[in-house]
Amino acid sequence: MIPKRGEVWWADLGIAAKVRPVVVVSVAYSEGDYALISVVPHTTSPRGAKFEVDLTIPQLKHGAFNLQGVLSVPPRVFERRVAMLTDAQLARLEDGIKAWFGV
């Protein structure tokens, strides 16, 4: 199963030797594209930074999605689907990403 935009997954990012929640922010790749999926990681230690988006996901501990940590990973790192963002939650994340990238 290939993760889809707006889905929250547990993924092994190889950071600090732990699996963490991420939200998929990229669109599906095609056959001629690199097999990479862009994600925003979730942190349970938010700093109150302007590029953190606090979204309530019942299956996750309180925290925030760190937009400055956006990265692209191969499909093999995804372990388990956790949730699907609502349209309103995805819009908040998109607004934050636009601000972070200045678009």
Backbone as numpy.savetxt, mean C-alpha at the origin, in Angstrom:
# Nx Ny Nz CAx CAy CAz Cx Cy Cz
-3.13 -15.56 -7.54 -3.97 -14.38 -7.54 -3.08 -13.13 -7.54
-3.30 -12.25 -8.47 -2.53 -11.01 -8.58 -3.26 -9.91 -7.79
-2.57 -9.29 -6.84 -3.20 -8.21 -6.07 -3.68 -7.07 -6.98
-4.79 -6.46 -6.59 -5.41 -5.40 -7.39 -5.38 -4.07 -6.65
-5.46 -3.00 -7.42 -5.47 -1.65 -6.88 -6.55 -1.50 -5.80
-6.15 -0.94 -4.67 -7.08 -0.72 -3.58 -7.15 -1.85 -2.57
-6.51 -2.98 -2.86 -6.51 -4.09 -1.92 -5.39 -3.93 -0.90
-5.66 -4.36 0.32 -4.66 -4.39 1.38 -4.21 -5.83 1.55
-2.89 -6.03 1.55 -2.30 -7.37 1.64 -1.22 -7.40 2.70
-0.96 -8.58 3.24 0.26 -8.82 4.00 1.32 -9.17 2.97
2.48 -8.52 3.06 3.54 -8.75 2.08 4.89 -8.81 2.77
5.75 -9.66 2.28 7.12 -9.79 2.79 8.00 -8.86 1.99
8.24 -7.67 2.51 9.04 -6.67 1.81 10.53 -6.83 2.06
10.89 -7.78 2.93 12.31 -7.99 3.22 12.90 -6.87 4.06
12.03 -6.06 4.68 12.48 -4.94 5.50 12.30 -5.33 6.96
13.37 -5.21 7.74 13.34 -5.52 9.17 12.83 -6.94 9.43
13.04 -7.82 8.45 12.71 -9.24 8.59 11.29 -9.50 9.07
10.34 -8.70 8.57 8.96 -8.97 8.96 8.01 -8.72 7.80
6.88 -9.39 7.91 5.80 -9.22 6.94 4.96 -8.05 7.43
4.54 -7.17 6.50 3.75 -6.01 6.91 2.61 -5.76 5.95
1.60 -5.04 6.40 0.49 -4.71 5.51 0.90 -3.64 4.50
0.37 -3.76 3.30 0.58 -2.78 2.24 -0.74 -2.60 1.50
-0.89 -1.44 0.86 -2.05 -1.24 -0.01 -1.53 -1.10 -1.43
-2.17 -1.77 -2.37 -1.78 -1.72 -3.78 -2.29 -0.41 -4.37
-1.38 0.35 -5.03 -1.77 1.63 -5.61 -1.59 1.68 -7.13
-0.95 0.69 -7.70 -0.74 0.70 -9.15 -1.87 -0.04 -9.86
-1.96 0.22 -11.16 -2.92 -0.50 -12.00 -2.28 -1.82 -12.42
-3.07 -2.69 -12.98 -2.56 -3.99 -13.43 -1.53 -3.81 -14.55
-0.50 -4.61 -14.49 0.51 -4.59 -15.55 0.10 -5.52 -16.68
0.63 -5.24 -17.88 0.33 -6.06 -19.06 1.48 -7.01 -19.34
1.30 -7.86 -20.31 2.30 -8.88 -20.65 3.66 -8.27 -20.97
3.71 -7.15 -21.66 4.99 -6.54 -22.04 5.62 -5.68 -20.96
4.92 -5.50 -19.84 5.43 -4.66 -18.75 6.27 -5.48 -17.78
6.98 -4.77 -16.92 7.67 -5.44 -15.82 6.59 -5.96 -14.86
6.82 -7.13 -14.30 5.87 -7.72 -13.36 6.11 -7.13 -11.97
5.71 -5.86 -11.82 5.88 -5.16 -10.56 4.56 -4.52 -10.15
4.36 -4.45 -8.85 3.14 -3.87 -8.28 3.58 -2.82 -7.28
3.07 -1.60 -7.42 3.43 -0.52 -6.50 2.51 -0.52 -5.29
3.13 -0.37 -4.12 2.40 -0.44 -2.86 2.83 0.70 -1.93
1.97 0.96 -0.97 2.29 1.88 0.12 2.24 1.06 1.41
3.34 1.05 2.17 3.36 0.25 3.40 2.60 0.92 4.55
2.10 0.08 5.42 1.40 0.51 6.63 2.38 0.48 7.80
2.30 1.48 8.66 3.12 1.49 9.87 2.23 1.63 11.09
2.63 0.95 12.16 1.90 1.10 13.42 2.61 2.11 14.32
3.61 2.79 13.78 4.33 3.84 14.51 4.28 5.14 13.73
3.08 5.68 13.51 2.99 6.92 12.74 3.64 8.09 13.50
4.15 9.05 12.72 4.81 10.22 13.29 3.95 11.47 13.19
2.79 11.34 12.59 1.97 12.52 12.37 2.45 13.36 11.20
3.23 12.75 10.31 3.77 13.44 9.15 2.66 13.74 8.14
2.86 14.77 7.34 1.82 15.14 6.37 1.68 14.13 5.24
2.67 13.27 5.06 2.58 12.25 4.01 2.25 10.87 4.58
1.52 10.86 5.68 0.94 9.65 6.23 -0.57 9.77 6.10
-1.21 8.68 5.72 -2.67 8.68 5.60 -3.22 7.65 6.58
-3.98 8.15 7.54 -4.58 7.30 8.55 -5.93 6.80 8.04
-6.02 5.52 7.78 -7.26 4.90 7.32 -7.64 3.80 8.30
-8.89 3.73 8.66 -9.34 2.67 9.57 -9.62 1.41 8.77
-8.81 0.41 9.04 -8.97 -0.92 8.43 -9.17 -1.88 9.62
-10.39 -2.39 9.82 -10.66 -3.20 11.02 -9.68 -4.35 11.25
-9.13 -4.92 10.19 -8.23 -6.07 10.32 -6.80 -5.67 10.69
-6.50 -4.36 10.75 -5.15 -3.89 11.06 -5.12 -3.14 12.37
-3.95 -3.17 13.03 -3.75 -2.34 14.21 -3.77 -0.88 13.76
-4.07 0.02 14.70 -4.08 1.44 14.37 -2.71 1.86 13.86
-2.70 2.69 12.84 -1.47 3.18 12.25 -1.80 4.06 11.07
-0.87 4.10 10.12 -1.07 4.93 8.93 -0.31 4.33 7.76
-0.74 4.72 6.56 -0.02 4.32 5.36 1.00 5.42 5.06
2.27 5.03 4.95 3.39 5.96 4.77 3.64 6.18 3.28
3.16 7.30 2.75 3.30 7.59 1.32 4.75 7.76 0.89
5.62 8.17 1.80 7.03 8.33 1.45 7.71 6.98 1.29
7.05 5.92 1.69 7.62 4.58 1.57 7.15 3.82 0.35
6.48 4.49 -0.59 5.96 3.80 -1.78 7.09 3.05 -2.48
6.80 1.81 -2.90 7.79 0.99 -3.60 7.09 0.01 -4.52
7.86 -0.53 -5.45 7.33 -1.53 -6.40 7.96 -2.87 -6.09
7.12 -3.89 -6.04 7.57 -5.23 -5.65 6.99 -6.27 -6.60
7.63 -7.44 -6.69 7.10 -8.51 -7.53 5.92 -9.21 -6.86
5.06 -9.84 -7.64 3.88 -10.51 -7.07 4.20 -11.57 -6.02
5.36 -12.17 -6.07 5.68 -13.27 -5.15 5.75 -12.84 -3.68
5.87 -11.54 -3.38 5.99 -11.09 -1.99 4.65 -11.03 -1.26
3.54 -11.10 -2.00 2.23 -10.98 -1.40 1.81 -12.31 -0.79
1.36 -12.27 0.46 1.03 -13.51 1.16 -0.46 -13.74 1.36
-1.18 -12.69 1.79 -2.60 -12.88 2.11 -3.34 -11.56 1.98
-4.48 -11.61 1.31 -5.32 -10.42 1.17 -6.02 -10.16 2.50
-6.03 -8.89 2.90 -6.61 -8.52 4.18 -7.95 -7.80 4.01
-8.00 -6.86 3.09 -9.19 -6.01 2.96 -9.17 -5.30 1.61
-10.25 -4.60 1.35 -10.38 -3.75 0.16 -10.75 -2.36 0.66
-10.02 -1.33 0.19 -10.36 0.03 0.57 -11.68 0.44 -0.06
-12.39 1.31 0.61 -13.59 1.90 0.03 -13.15 2.94 -1.01
-14.07 3.37 -1.82 -13.75 4.42 -2.81 -13.25 5.68 -2.12
-13.86 6.05 -0.99 -13.45 7.24 -0.25 -12.04 7.09 0.32
-11.72 5.91 0.84 -10.38 5.67 1.37 -9.34 5.72 0.26
-9.64 5.11 -0.87 -8.71 5.12 -1.99 -8.50 6.56 -2.49
-9.55 7.35 -2.51 -9.44 8.75 -2.94 -8.52 9.53 -1.99
-8.63 9.29 -0.69 -7.73 9.96 0.28 -6.28 9.57 0.03
-6.05 8.30 -0.24 -4.70 7.82 -0.52 -4.18 8.44 -1.82
-5.01 8.47 -2.84 -4.61 9.07 -4.14 -4.27 10.55 -3.98
-5.06 11.28 -3.20 -4.77 12.70 -2.97 -3.41 12.88 -2.29
-3.13 12.01 -1.32 -1.84 12.07 -0.65 -0.68 11.74 -1.56
-0.86 10.75 -2.43 0.19 10.37 -3.38 0.45 11.52 -4.36
-0.61 12.16 -4.84 -0.45 13.30 -5.75 0.35 14.41 -5.06
0.05 14.67 -3.80 0.78 15.71 -3.06 2.24 15.32 -2.91
2.51 14.05 -2.56 3.88 13.58 -2.37 4.70 13.69 -3.66
4.09 13.36 -4.79 4.80 13.41 -6.06 4.65 14.75 -6.78
3.89 15.66 -6.19 3.77 16.99 -6.76 2.99 17.05 -8.07
1.98 16.20 -8.19 1.15 16.20 -9.41 -0.28 16.61 -9.10
